Amino acid sequence: MTNELNSDVSLKESLSPLASVERAAFELRSGRPVFVVDDTDSAALVLATEMLTQERANALIENYGDTLPHIVLTHERAETLKIRLYTPNVVRIPYPHWLSTDQVRQLADPQFDLLTPMRGPFIAKRDKVSDAVVSSVKLAKVGRILPSVLEVSLPAVSVAKYPEIITVSSSSISSYDILAASKLRRVTAADVPLVGAENSKIIAFRPEDGGIEHLAIVIGDPSPSAPVLIRLHSECFTGDLLGSLKCDCGDQLRGAIEQIGKEGSGILLYLAQEGRGIGLINKLRAYALQDQGFDTVEANQRLGFADDERVFLAAAEILGQLGFSKVRLLTNNPRKVKQLEEYGICVSERVEHKFESNEHNERYLAVKAEKSGHLF
């Protein structure tokens, strides 16, 4: 019997750039360290702050590198903590010897901001931040965990000493959205009659290297020769499935299907972008912050995210594979129009997609208009 799979190193070397990012993100989510290397021969050995324990922190300090770790936070989170910004994108804070791992996690997790206000003062480093360090935070975002890491900077040549640790390049991480979209392939399709649109087909797309799946709901028989009515709908477990009153997502989903059905044909793209791209658990964290009085944009920023982390390149790729380059877009969000056009889809018309508010989502909708530029 051959032993093609007897080397973990050979398995890692066989990973595509997209698969290497997905694998590294899984490692971070699991509380294991990851090497991120860049083109300047710099490497960052990183642990997810959210998954940090004293044992893991001690192992990082004692076994890897000759320098003390740094805590890496996004600008959004640093501004919440009143940390002065000296470098683009992220800040690096020297790991104080007196700080417990519980307190390190509190720096990244805003659920503790009001319960245990602990504010240093923390002074961010002024020296240039490597691409490896910047990319490590994006890797945490890919893993749908809090965007913060504990890192030790090393020369890239040191990586070879630790073959047991997954390595991923900063260029692969920074290109993740492009890689994930370009690798999308049609997997299967099935006729699925829907309320308001019985003549419907669901087509599943998945990157050929594995990864996140998206769905195209094709209603009727739309023609590529004329602008097709479409809706880009980011999945919302609480709104779409449970009927949450905190958002208008369920109304928008069912309303779009009904409107496209009445028009006779069109496409709804159901995109795996829960919580405007931050994931379900982080969205629930944002809801908890909203219960403390913060609005939807402020909540995202306190978590360390932008107010909207979504990239709609996958949507443009799916439309292209289906043969459509001109659309009428059901949306109140000008950002969707802008992104689709940047990715080569002609948006001939923005079609309003508005529904009645309720006492639970009135403020949410108002903030989307005031701070995110939605048109109602």
C-alpha positions in Angstrom: 0.0 0.0 0.0 1.4 3.4 -1.0 1.8 6.1 1.6 1.1 9.2 -0.4 -0.5 10.8 2.7 2.3 10.1 5.1 3.6 13.6 5.2 1.7 16.6 6.7 4.2 18.9 5.0 3.3 17.5 1.5 -0.3 17.9 2.3 0.2 21.6 3.1 2.3 22.1 0.0 -0.5 20.7 -2.2 -3.0 23.3 -1.0 -4.1 26.0 -3.4 -3.9 29.6 -2.3 -7.6 29.7 -1.6 -7.5 26.4 0.3 -4.5 27.5 2.3 -6.4 30.6 3.5 -9.4 28.5 4.5 -7.2 26.0 6.3 -5.3 28.7 8.1 -8.6 30.4 9.2 -9.8 27.1 10.6 -6.5 26.8 12.6 -7.1 30.2 14.1 -10.7 29.4 15.0 -9.4 26.3 16.7 -7.0 28.2 18.9 -3.9 27.0 17.1 -1.0 29.2 15.8 -0.5 30.1 12.2 2.4 31.6 10.3 1.6 34.5 7.9 4.5 35.3 5.6 4.9 38.3 3.2 7.1 39.3 0.3 9.5 41.2 2.4 10.8 38.1 4.2 8.8 38.9 7.3 6.7 36.4 9.1 4.1 36.7 11.9 3.3 33.8 14.1 -0.3 34.6 15.3 -2.9 33.3 17.7 -6.5 34.4 17.7 -7.1 36.7 20.6 -10.6 35.4 21.1 -9.2 31.8 21.6 -6.3 32.8 23.8 -5.6 30.9 27.0 -2.7 31.3 29.4 -1.3 28.0 28.3 -1.3 29.1 24.6 0.2 32.5 25.4 3.0 30.9 27.4 3.8 28.5 24.6 3.9 31.3 22.1 6.3 33.3 24.3 8.5 30.5 25.5 8.8 28.4 22.3 8.7 30.8 19.3 10.9 33.8 18.6 13.1 36.0 20.7 10.7 39.0 21.1 7.7 39.5 23.2 4.3 39.3 21.5 2.1 42.2 20.4 -1.6 42.5 20.5 -3.0 43.5 17.1 -6.3 45.4 16.8 -8.1 47.0 13.9 -8.4 50.8 13.8 -12.1 50.6 14.6 -11.5 48.7 17.8 -8.5 50.9 18.7 -10.6 54.0 18.4 -13.2 52.5 20.7 -10.4 52.0 23.3 -9.0 55.5 22.7 -5.7 54.2 21.5 -3.9 56.7 19.3 -3.4 55.5 15.7 0.1 55.7 14.2 -0.1 53.1 11.4 -2.5 52.2 8.7 -5.2 49.5 9.0 -4.1 48.0 12.4 -2.3 48.9 15.6 0.2 46.8 17.5 0.4 47.1 21.3 3.3 45.5 23.2 1.9 42.7 25.4 2.4 44.0 29.0 3.7 41.4 31.4 1.1 42.4 33.9 -1.8 41.7 31.6 -3.7 38.4 32.0 -5.0 36.5 29.0 -8.5 37.3 30.2 -7.7 41.0 30.0 -6.1 40.5 26.5 -9.4 39.0 25.4 -11.3 41.9 26.9 -9.3 44.2 24.7 -10.7 42.5 21.7 -14.2 41.7 22.9 -16.5 44.7 23.6 -19.0 42.7 25.7 -16.6 43.6 28.6 -16.3 47.3 27.8 -19.0 48.4 30.3 -18.6 45.5 32.8 -14.8 45.8 33.4 -13.5 49.0 32.0 -9.8 48.5 31.7 -8.0 51.0 29.6 -4.3 50.9 30.2 -3.2 53.4 28.9 -2.1 51.3 26.0 0.5 52.9 23.6 0.5 51.6 20.0 3.8 51.0 18.3 4.9 53.7 15.7 7.1 51.5 13.5 5.9 50.2 10.2 3.5 47.2 10.4 4.4 44.3 8.0 1.9 43.0 5.5 2.0 39.7 7.4 0.7 41.4 10.5 -2.0 43.3 8.6 -3.1 40.2 6.8 -3.4 38.2 10.0 -6.3 40.3 11.1 -8.1 39.8 7.7 -7.5 36.0 8.3 -9.4 36.3 11.6 -12.2 38.0 9.6 -12.2 35.1 7.1 -12.6 32.8 10.1 -15.6 34.8 11.4 -13.9 35.5 14.7 -13.1 38.7 16.5 -10.5 40.6 14.3 -7.6 40.6 16.7 -4.5 38.4 17.1 -1.6 38.0 19.4 1.6 38.0 17.2 5.3 37.4 17.3 7.3 38.8 14.4 10.0 36.6 13.0 12.2 36.4 9.9 10.5 34.3 7.2 13.5 31.8 7.3 12.4 30.8 10.8 9.2 29.3 9.5 11.0 26.2 8.2 11.9 25.3 11.8 8.3 24.6 12.6 6.8 22.4 9.9 3.9 21.4 12.2 2.5 25.0 12.0 0.3 25.9 9.0 1.8 28.7 6.8 -0.1 31.0 4.6 1.0 34.0 2.5 -0.2 37.5 3.0 -0.8 37.8 -0.7 -3.2 34.9 -0.6 -5.1 36.4 2.3 -5.3 39.8 0.7 -6.6 38.2 -2.5 -9.1 35.9 -0.7 -12.2 37.6 -2.1 -10.9 37.5 -5.6 -9.7 33.8 -5.3 -13.0 32.7 -3.8 -15.1 34.4 -6.5 -12.9 33.3 -9.4 -13.0 29.6 -8.3 -16.8 29.5 -8.1 -18.3 26.6 -10.1 -21.9 25.5 -10.6 -22.4 22.3 -8.6 -26.0 21.4 -9.0 -29.5 22.7 -9.6 -33.0 21.8 -8.8 -36.5 23.0 -9.4 -38.0 24.4 -6.1 -41.5 26.0 -6.3 -41.6 29.0 -4.0 -44.4 30.9 -2.5 -45.0 33.8 -4.9 -42.8 32.2 -7.5 -43.7 28.6 -8.3 -41.5 28.5 -11.4 -38.2 28.7 -9.6 -34.9 26.9 -9.8 -32.1 27.0 -7.2 -28.5 26.7 -8.5 -25.7 26.0 -6.1 -22.2 27.5 -6.6 -19.1 26.5 -4.6 -15.4 27.2 -5.1 -13.7 24.3 -6.8 -11.2 24.2 -3.9 -14.0 24.0 -1.3 -15.1 27.0 0.7 -18.2 29.1 1.0 -21.3 28.3 -1.1 -23.7 30.7 -2.6 -27.1 30.2 -4.3 -28.8 31.6 -7.3 -32.6 31.5 -7.3 -33.7 31.8 -10.9 -37.3 32.6 -11.3 -39.0 32.1 -14.6 -36.9 32.2 -17.7 -35.0 35.5 -17.7 -33.4 36.6 -21.0 -29.8 37.9 -21.1 -30.8 40.2 -24.0 -32.5 42.7 -21.6 -31.6 44.0 -18.1 -32.8 41.3 -15.7 -34.4 42.1 -12.4 -32.2 40.9 -9.6 -31.7 41.0 -5.8 -28.5 40.5 -3.9 -29.6 39.1 -0.6 -27.1 38.4 2.2 -28.2 35.5 4.3 -29.8 36.4 7.6 -30.5 33.4 9.9 -32.5 35.5 12.4 -34.5 37.5 9.9 -34.9 35.0 7.0 -35.6 31.9 9.1 -36.8 33.1 12.5 -38.7 36.2 11.5 -36.6 38.5 13.7 -38.2 42.0 14.1 -34.7 43.6 14.7 -34.1 43.9 10.9 -36.0 43.9 7.6 -34.2 41.0 6.0 -37.1 38.5 6.0 -39.4 41.0 4.5 -36.8 41.9 1.8 -36.2 38.2 1.0 -39.8 37.2 0.6 -40.7 40.6 -0.9 -38.0 40.2 -3.6 -39.2 36.7 -4.5 -42.8 37.9 -4.8 -41.8 41.0 -6.9 -39.7 39.0 -9.3 -42.5 36.4 -9.5 -45.0 39.1 -10.5 -42.6 40.5 -13.1 -42.4 37.0 -14.6 -38.6 36.4 -14.3 -35.5 37.4 -12.5 -32.7 36.2 -10.2 -32.2 36.4 -6.4 -28.6 35.7 -5.3 -28.6 34.3 -1.8 -25.1 35.1 -0.6 -23.3 33.6 2.4 -22.6 37.0 4.0 -24.3 36.7 7.4 -24.3 39.9 9.5 -23.0 42.1 6.6 -20.1 39.8 6.3 -19.1 39.4 10.0 -20.8 36.0 10.6 -23.7 34.9 12.8 -21.9 34.9 16.2 -20.4 38.3 15.7 -23.8 39.5 14.6 -25.3 38.3 17.8 -22.5 40.1 19.6 -23.5 43.2 17.7 -27.1 42.7 18.8 -26.0 42.5 22.4 -24.2 45.8 22.0 -27.3 47.3 20.5 -29.1 46.3 23.7 -26.6 48.5 25.5 -27.6 51.5 23.4 -25.2 51.4 20.5 -26.6 51.5 16.9 -25.8 48.9 14.2 -22.8 50.8 12.8 -21.4 51.6 16.2 -21.8 48.0 17.3 -19.8 46.7 14.3 -17.1 49.2 14.9 -16.8 48.3 18.6 -16.3 44.7 17.6 -13.4 45.8 15.3 -15.2 45.6 12.0 -16.2 48.2 9.3 -19.9 49.0 9.3 -20.2 46.7 6.2 -17.6 44.0 5.5 -19.3 42.6 2.4 -17.7 42.3 -1.0 -20.0 41.5 -3.9 -17.5 40.1 -6.3 -19.0 36.6 -6.0 -22.3 38.0 -7.0 -20.8 39.5 -10.2 -19.0 36.2 -11.0 -22.3 34.2 -10.6 -24.2 36.6 -12.8 -21.5 36.3 -15.4 -21.5 32.5 -15.3 -25.3 32.6 -15.8 -24.9 34.8 -18.8 -26.1 38.2 -17.4 -24.2 41.4 -17.7 -27.1 44.0 -17.5 -29.4 44.1 -14.5 -32.1 46.1 -12.7 -31.1 45.9 -9.1 -33.6 45.6 -6.2 -31.9 47.6 -3.5 -31.8 50.6 -1.3 -28.0 50.3 -0.9 -26.0 52.4 -3.4 -22.9 50.5 -2.4 -24.3 47.4 -4.1 -24.8 49.4 -7.3 -21.3 50.7 -7.1 -19.6 47.4 -6.5 -21.5 45.5 -9.2 -20.5 48.2 -11.8 -16.9 48.1 -10.6 -17.0 44.3 -11.2 -18.3 44.6 -14.8 -22.1 44.4 -14.3 -24.1 47.2 -15.9 -26.9 48.4 -13.5 -29.4 50.0 -15.7 -31.8 50.8 -12.9 -31.9 50.8 -9.1 -35.4 49.5 -8.0 -36.5 50.6 -4.6 -37.0 47.8 -2.1 -38.7 49.3 0.9 -41.0 47.7 3.6 -42.9 49.0 6.6 -40.8 49.3 9.8 -41.8 48.2 13.3 -41.0 49.4 16.8 -38.0 47.1 16.9 -36.3 48.0 13.7 -37.2 51.7 13.3 -33.8 52.9 14.6 -31.9 50.3 12.7 -33.5 51.5 9.4 -32.9 55.1 10.3 -29.2 54.4 11.0 -28.8 52.6 7.7 -30.1 55.8 6.0 -28.1 58.3 8.1 -24.8 56.5 8.4 -24.6 53.9 5.6 -26.3 56.0 2.9 -29.2 53.7 2.2 -32.0 55.3 0.2 -35.5 55.0 1.5 
